Amino acid sequence: MAKHRYEFKKQLVSEYLDNQGSYASISQKHGMSDSCQLRKWVAAYKKLGDTGLKRSRSRKEYSFEEKLSVVESYLTSELSYQELALQMGINNPS
């Protein structure tokens, strides 16, 4: 089971986007030990909308060619795993 529900993530992202505080202050207010996760949620929401905050119920299978393309993109760019995953429309960078 996911650690945080969609509604919780959406609430925190909305607070941040409505300028109700910084990543750190909103995370602390809601009992999160670190603001890093909120940063990831905001980035995913900005790129993918609500889908970026929802847990996928299906396991997408990626072909060898798709995987190779992502690895080559990572090696030839200066993007982080998170940025590359969002660019490719992959919600879970791991």
Secondary structure, DSSP 8 states (H G I E B T S, - for coil): --SS-HHHHHHHHHHHHTTSS-HHHHHHHTT-S-SHHHHHHHHHHHHHGGGGTS--SS-----HHHHHHHHHHHHHS---HHHHHHHTT-S---
